[in-house]
Amino acid sequence: MSEMSVTDARSRLSEAVDTARVKHEPVYLLRHGRRVAALIDAEDLANLIEAAEDLDDLKAANAARTEMAESGQGPIPWEEVKAELGLT
């Protein structure tokens, strides 16, 4: 884990980008000694976003299953869904 002030990052941006990109290590930017931002590899960010979206999907699916179980309803047949949406 690397840290540098925002002021240092201005003059050492190439170094900070290389640390994030090559070492896959975030570089935390500090202002007044407090972390205010982080520089990370673009592919690492894409992977994090995808993982977060997958987790959201799993939570939504679990919530839907719980709702169906609590309501006593089973899944709605696809043909019924298409008919309700006017897709038949």
Buried (B, 14 or more C-beta within 10 A) or exposed (E): EBBBBEEBBEEBEEBBBEBBBEEEBBBBBBEEEEEEEBBBBEEBEEEEEEEEEEEEEEEEEEEEEEEEEEEEEEEEEEEEEEEEEEEE
